[in-house]
Amino acid sequence: MLSKAQQRQFGDLCNASFGDPALTITSGAGQDGLENDGNFVPIPDAGGKTRPESATPIIVFTTDLDAAETLILNALNGQDAADGAGTGVADFDTDHSVSADVLLATGGGGGTTVTGGFRGPTLSLVGARTHIRFQYTLTLSRGATDTVNAQLAILWGGYGEEPTITIVEDSNA
């Protein structure tokens, strides 16, 4: 468990990067219900810290949904590769993937814009090669009118090096 000082400086224990370009889906067209391949991202060695031990995908979205219509995450999985071109790509840490539908948003009465996010399962990077990506599938329930703008980011964690923590005493205590 993290100490109070570590909790206050949690950002020192992790790093983040974009996992794919922004994606716009219109229901019934294009990428609706199709697997989206993220970019291969190098596993970082950021700020002199050792290589992270885990990667957590985070999908953020804004969707316009008619009343009672839904945005569903159908699948999410990680892959590793030997380089940014995807050489030798293979599914990785499949024990930590999403294979059952997850309801992300439901349209309110008269239709609404819903903004939200989804934190996927954390993948262990032990044994991973130099690059990873995430694949995910989003489905809109209504045909031809609903839309979603989504983006996947990766939260890297479990760095082997502890941050330098400065404890400042609270003069109001």
N, C-alpha and C positions, 0 to 999 in steps of 0.2 A: 504494500500500500504506500502511496505517496505521502510524504510529510506535508504539513500545512504550507511550508515554504515552497516545496516542489509544486503543490497544487496552484499556488499563486503565480508561479512562473512556468506553467505547463507548456507554454509555447517554446521554451528552451528544450523540451524533451521531444519535440516533433518538428516536422517540416511538411510542406504541401506543394503540390504541383498540379497543373492541368493534366487530365487524362485523355481528353479528346476535344476536338473543336465543338463549338456550340451546335446543337442539332435542333432543327425545326421540323415537326411532324404534323401533317394534316390527316385527320382520320380518313381511312379508306384509301390513302394514297402514299406514294413514296416509301418511307421507312416504317410506316405504321405496321406493327406486328412483326417486323423483320429485325434480325440481329444486327446491332450496331457495333462495329469494331472500333475500339479506341486506338489511339496512337501508341506505339511502343515507346515507353518512357524509360530513360536510364535510371537504375536504382541509385539514388544520390549518395554522395559522400560530402554532405553539406557542412560548411563552417568548421572543417577539421574534425567533425564528429565521425565516429566509425559508421559503417554501413548499418542502415536500419534493419530491424528484425521482423518488421511487419508492415503491411500496406492495407489501408482501409479505403474502399471506394465510397465516395459521397456524390450522390446525384442531386443536383438542385434543379428546380423546374418552376415555370409559370405556365399554367394551362387555362384555356377558356373552354368551359364545359357547359352544355345545355343541362337543364334540370335533370337530376338523377343519373346523368351519364358519368362514366368513370375513366380514370387513367390507371392502368394496371402495369406493374413491373412483372413480366413473365419469366425472366431469367437474368442472372448476373453471374459471371464467372471470370476468373483470372487466368492469364496465360503468361508464360515466360518465353524468352528467346535469347539467342546469343548476341544479337545486335539490334539496332534501331530499324533495320530492314525486315526483321522478323525471321531471320535464319533459324531453322529448326523449331519453329513455334509449336508449343504443346500446352494443353490445359495444365494448370498448376494448382496444387492444394485444393483439389475438388471437394474435400470434406467441408470447405467453407465457401460454398456457392449457394445461390438462390435458384431453386428449380421449381418451386410452387408459386402460383400467382400471389402477388402482394398488392393490395389496394393502396394506391398513393393519394388519390383525390376523387371526390364526388361532387358534381355540380349541384348548386343550391337552386331553390325555386326561381324560375325565370331565367336561369343560366347565370354563371358566376365565373370570375377569374380567381383561380386558386394558386397560391404560391407556397412552395414547400420544399422539403428535402428528405432524402432517405440515406441513412448510413447503412452500407452493406456490411457483411461479415468481414472480420479482419483476417487477412491471409498471412500465414507465416512465410517469411522469405528465406528461411533456412533451406539451403540447397538450390535456391533460385539462381538462374543465370544472370546476366547483366541487365536485361531489360524486361519489363512487364507491361501488360495492357489488360484492360477489362473489356469484356463484351457484355452488352445488355440489350434486352428487348422490351420496348414500351408499346402498349396497345391502348388506343382510344376506342371506347365502345360505340360511339355514334359514327355513322358514315358521312364523310364529306364536309362537316361543318366545324367540329371541334379541333383545336390545335394545342400543341405543347412545344415550348422552348425548353430544352434541357441541356445540361452540361455535367460532365463527370470530372471530379477532382480526386486526387489521391492524397490521403493523409498518411505520411510515413512516420512510424513510431518505433519505440523499443531500441533507441540508440544505446550502444554499450557504454557510452560515456555520460556521466552525470553532468548537468550544467553547473556552472559556478553560480552559487546562490548567495545573494546579499540579503541579510535580514535587517530590516529597518524597524527600529522600535517605534511603537505608536505612542506619541506623547500625550494622547488623549486617554490612554488606558488607565 
